[in-house]
Amino acid sequence: QGLATCGMARAALYLFRENIEALMSLVEKGYRIRITGHSLGGGVASLLGALVRRHLDKLDKVRKNYHTDG
């Protein structure tokens, strides 16, 4: 948990919602994702990175909870 300006948080959330499917497609193909930015964009990139990491962690937990040998 932390604090961020509303504009930065909104921008990160918007980018997450618009791009998470494409990012997940790349991750599933084995690509590593690096999100960067400068100045204000660096703050947005950090927040976006946290959102993507949380999303990946949730998917990992779901996969572990519902994994069956088949």
N, CA and C atoms as an extended XYZ file, in Angstrom:
210
Properties=species:S:1:pos:R:3:atomname:S:1:resname:S:1:resid:I:1 pbc="F F F"
N         0.835       -1.166        0.000 N   GLN     1
C         0.000        0.000        0.000 CA  GLN     1
C         0.885        1.236        0.000 C   GLN     1
N         0.407        2.276       -0.651 N   GLY     2
C         1.169        3.511       -0.714 CA  GLY     2
C         0.314        4.641       -1.226 C   GLY     2
N         0.967        5.747       -1.491 N   LEU     3
C         0.279        6.934       -1.962 CA  LEU     3
C         0.782        7.320       -3.340 C   LEU     3
N        -0.086        7.890       -4.153 N   ALA     4
C         0.282        8.407       -5.466 CA  ALA     4
C        -0.670        9.535       -5.804 C   ALA     4
N        -0.238       10.428       -6.675 N   THR     5
C        -1.154       11.485       -7.104 CA  THR     5
C        -2.270       10.847       -7.919 C   THR     5
N        -3.437       11.455       -7.889 N   CYS     6
C        -4.593       10.903       -8.603 CA  CYS     6
C        -4.320       10.779      -10.096 C   CYS     6
N        -3.660       11.769      -10.680 N   GLY     7
C        -3.385       11.739      -12.114 CA  GLY     7
C        -2.473       10.587      -12.500 C   GLY     7
N        -1.433       10.371      -11.715 N   MET     8
C        -0.515        9.258      -11.999 CA  MET     8
C        -1.225        7.918      -11.834 C   MET     8
N        -1.992        7.789      -10.779 N   ALA     9
C        -2.713        6.541      -10.524 CA  ALA     9
C        -3.733        6.265      -11.631 C   ALA     9
N        -4.447        7.299      -12.049 N   ARG    10
C        -5.418        7.137      -13.139 CA  ARG    10
C        -4.738        6.727      -14.435 C   ARG    10
N        -3.607        7.373      -14.729 N   ALA    11
C        -2.873        7.053      -15.956 CA  ALA    11
C        -2.401        5.599      -15.930 C   ALA    11
N        -1.857        5.158      -14.796 N   ALA    12
C        -1.383        3.776      -14.681 CA  ALA    12
C        -2.537        2.791      -14.831 C   ALA    12
N        -3.652        3.074      -14.199 N   LEU    13
C        -4.810        2.190      -14.282 CA  LEU    13
C        -5.352        2.136      -15.706 C   LEU    13
N        -5.398        3.277      -16.377 N   TYR    14
C        -5.848        3.322      -17.768 CA  TYR    14
C        -4.928        2.476      -18.650 C   TYR    14
N        -3.614        2.672      -18.513 N   LEU    15
C        -2.661        1.901      -19.319 CA  LEU    15
C        -2.763        0.408      -19.018 C   LEU    15
N        -2.968        0.069      -17.748 N   PHE    16
C        -3.122       -1.335      -17.370 CA  PHE    16
C        -4.327       -1.943      -18.071 C   PHE    16
N        -5.458       -1.272      -17.965 N   ARG    17
C        -6.687       -1.807      -18.562 CA  ARG    17
C        -6.582       -1.920      -20.078 C   ARG    17
N        -5.919       -0.961      -20.704 N   GLU    18
C        -5.804       -0.949      -22.167 CA  GLU    18
C        -4.785       -1.961      -22.690 C   GLU    18
N        -3.814       -2.354      -21.863 N   ASN    19
C        -2.697       -3.138      -22.371 CA  ASN    19
C        -2.468       -4.492      -21.714 C   ASN    19
N        -3.229       -4.838      -20.684 N   ILE    20
C        -2.926       -6.065      -19.950 CA  ILE    20
C        -3.074       -7.313      -20.816 C   ILE    20
N        -4.025       -7.343      -21.715 N   GLU    21
C        -4.181       -8.528      -22.571 CA  GLU    21
C        -2.965       -8.717      -23.465 C   GLU    21
N        -2.485       -7.634      -24.052 N   ALA    22
C        -1.299       -7.716      -24.909 CA  ALA    22
C        -0.066       -8.105      -24.097 C   ALA    22
N         0.067       -7.533      -22.910 N   LEU    23
C         1.204       -7.880      -22.057 CA  LEU    23
C         1.160       -9.352      -21.654 C   LEU    23
N        -0.022       -9.837      -21.304 N   MET    24
C        -0.146      -11.246      -20.905 CA  MET    24
C         0.160      -12.167      -22.068 C   MET    24
N        -0.223      -11.784      -23.257 N   SER    25
C         0.091      -12.574      -24.443 CA  SER    25
C         1.600      -12.695      -24.616 C   SER    25
N         2.312      -11.597      -24.408 N   LEU    26
C         3.771      -11.625      -24.525 CA  LEU    26
C         4.408      -12.465      -23.417 C   LEU    26
N         3.886      -12.344      -22.199 N   VAL    27
C         4.405      -13.133      -21.077 CA  VAL    27
C         4.219      -14.622      -21.353 C   VAL    27
N         3.057      -14.991      -21.856 N   GLU    28
C         2.780      -16.399      -22.152 CA  GLU    28
C         3.697      -16.952      -23.243 C   GLU    28
N         4.210      -16.070      -24.105 N   LYS    29
C         5.144      -16.482      -25.157 CA  LYS    29
C         6.586      -16.502      -24.660 C   LYS    29
N         6.774      -16.150      -23.385 N   GLY    30
C         8.105      -16.219      -22.793 CA  GLY    30
C         8.860      -14.901      -22.727 C   GLY    30
N         8.233      -13.816      -23.151 N   TYR    31
C         8.895      -12.523      -23.082 CA  TYR    31
C         8.910      -11.999      -21.651 C   TYR    31
N         9.956      -11.263      -21.320 N   ARG    32
C        10.022      -10.559      -20.049 CA  ARG    32
C         9.603       -9.119      -20.308 C   ARG    32
N         8.802       -8.566      -19.439 N   ILE    33
C         8.261       -7.225      -19.618 CA  ILE    33
C         9.083       -6.231      -18.786 C   ILE    33
N         9.478       -5.150      -19.415 N   ARG    34
C        10.187       -4.070      -18.728 CA  ARG    34
C         9.421       -2.780      -19.012 C   ARG    34
N         8.966       -2.127      -17.967 N   ILE    35
C         8.181       -0.900      -18.105 CA  ILE    35
C         9.043        0.256      -17.607 C   ILE    35
N         9.244        1.244      -18.456 N   THR    36
C        10.113        2.361      -18.094 CA  THR    36
C         9.424        3.687      -18.374 C   THR    36
N         9.957        4.733      -17.815 N   GLY    37
C         9.479        6.078      -18.071 CA  GLY    37
C        10.458        7.073      -17.490 C   GLY    37
N        10.281        8.324      -17.839 N   HIS    38
C        11.151        9.393      -17.344 CA  HIS    38
C        10.305       10.428      -16.628 C   HIS    38
N        10.780       10.844      -15.498 N   SER    39
C        10.132       11.889      -14.710 CA  SER    39
C         8.715       11.450      -14.328 C   SER    39
N         7.713       12.184      -14.730 N   LEU    40
C         6.331       11.823      -14.397 CA  LEU    40
C         5.996       10.442      -14.959 C   LEU    40
N         6.478       10.155      -16.161 N   GLY    41
C         6.259        8.841      -16.766 CA  GLY    41
C         6.917        7.720      -15.975 C   GLY    41
N         8.010        8.043      -15.279 N   GLY    42
C         8.654        7.042      -14.422 CA  GLY    42
C         7.769        6.653      -13.252 C   GLY    42
N         7.072        7.645      -12.705 N   GLY    43
C         6.120        7.359      -11.624 CA  GLY    43
C         4.969        6.507      -12.117 C   GLY    43
N         4.455        6.846      -13.296 N   VAL    44
C         3.363        6.065      -13.895 CA  VAL    44
C         3.852        4.652      -14.193 C   VAL    44
N         5.071        4.546      -14.716 N   ALA    45
C         5.634        3.225      -15.028 CA  ALA    45
C         5.770        2.377      -13.768 C   ALA    45
N         6.190        2.980      -12.676 N   SER    46
C         6.309        2.238      -11.413 CA  SER    46
C         4.962        1.719      -10.942 C   SER    46
N         3.952        2.576      -11.015 N   LEU    47
C         2.609        2.150      -10.614 CA  LEU    47
C         2.066        1.075      -11.551 C   LEU    47
N         2.288        1.254      -12.842 N   LEU    48
C         1.848        0.247      -13.809 CA  LEU    48
C         2.543       -1.083      -13.545 C   LEU    48
N         3.830       -1.035      -13.263 N   GLY    49
C         4.568       -2.257      -12.945 CA  GLY    49
C         3.987       -2.973      -11.736 C   GLY    49
N         3.593       -2.205      -10.733 N   ALA    50
C         2.982       -2.810       -9.542 CA  ALA    50
C         1.649       -3.462       -9.885 C   ALA    50
N         0.860       -2.824      -10.745 N   LEU    51
C        -0.417       -3.411      -11.155 CA  LEU    51
C        -0.209       -4.704      -11.943 C   LEU    51
N         0.751       -4.686      -12.848 N   VAL    52
C         1.037       -5.886      -13.646 CA  VAL    52
C         1.543       -7.009      -12.746 C   VAL    52
N         2.435       -6.697      -11.821 N   ARG    53
C         2.965       -7.711      -10.891 CA  ARG    53
C         1.840       -8.315      -10.056 C   ARG    53
N         0.946       -7.465       -9.548 N   ARG    54
C        -0.190       -7.967       -8.743 CA  ARG    54
C        -1.073       -8.890       -9.586 C   ARG    54
N        -1.291       -8.505      -10.832 N   HIS    55
C        -2.095       -9.326      -11.740 CA  HIS    55
C        -1.438      -10.691      -11.962 C   HIS    55
N        -0.137      -10.685      -12.213 N   LEU    56
C         0.591      -11.944      -12.423 CA  LEU    56
C         0.571      -12.809      -11.165 C   LEU    56
N         0.733      -12.190      -10.008 N   ASP    57
C         0.708      -12.944       -8.749 CA  ASP    57
C        -0.656      -13.587       -8.521 C   ASP    57
N        -1.736      -12.851       -8.832 N   LYS    58
C        -3.081      -13.411       -8.673 CA  LYS    58
C        -3.287      -14.594       -9.619 C   LYS    58
N        -2.823      -14.464      -10.855 N   LEU    59
C        -2.949      -15.568      -11.807 CA  LEU    59
C        -2.175      -16.786      -11.336 C   LEU    59
N        -1.006      -16.544      -10.771 N   ASP    60
C        -0.180      -17.636      -10.273 CA  ASP    60
C        -0.889      -18.382       -9.144 C   ASP    60
N        -1.538      -17.635       -8.248 N   LYS    61
C        -2.284      -18.259       -7.143 CA  LYS    61
C        -3.462      -19.061       -7.681 C   LYS    61
N        -4.163      -18.523       -8.662 N   VAL    62
C        -5.302      -19.231       -9.241 CA  VAL    62
C        -4.823      -20.528       -9.884 C   VAL    62
N        -3.735      -20.456      -10.631 N   ARG    63
C        -3.209      -21.661      -11.288 CA  ARG    63
C        -2.809      -22.718      -10.267 C   ARG    63
N        -2.206      -22.295       -9.163 N   LYS    64
C        -1.790      -23.242       -8.121 CA  LYS    64
C        -2.998      -23.854       -7.425 C   LYS    64
N        -4.046      -23.046       -7.190 N   ASN    65
C        -5.232      -23.530       -6.493 CA  ASN    65
C        -6.071      -24.478       -7.344 C   ASN    65
N        -6.053      -24.299       -8.651 N   TYR    66
C        -6.915      -25.095       -9.534 CA  TYR    66
C        -6.146      -26.063      -10.403 C   TYR    66
N        -4.881      -26.267      -10.103 N   HIS    67
C        -4.075      -27.203      -10.883 CA  HIS    67
C        -4.513      -28.634      -10.584 C   HIS    67
N        -4.746      -29.388      -11.640 N   THR    68
C        -5.074      -30.798      -11.479 CA  THR    68
C        -4.180      -31.607      -12.376 C   THR    68
N        -3.816      -32.761      -11.927 N   ASP    69
C        -3.051      -33.685      -12.771 CA  ASP    69
C        -4.049      -34.507      -13.557 C   ASP    69
N        -3.859      -34.497      -14.869 N   GLY    70
C        -4.896      -35.073      -15.565 CA  GLY    70
C        -4.804      -36.065      -16.538 C   GLY    70
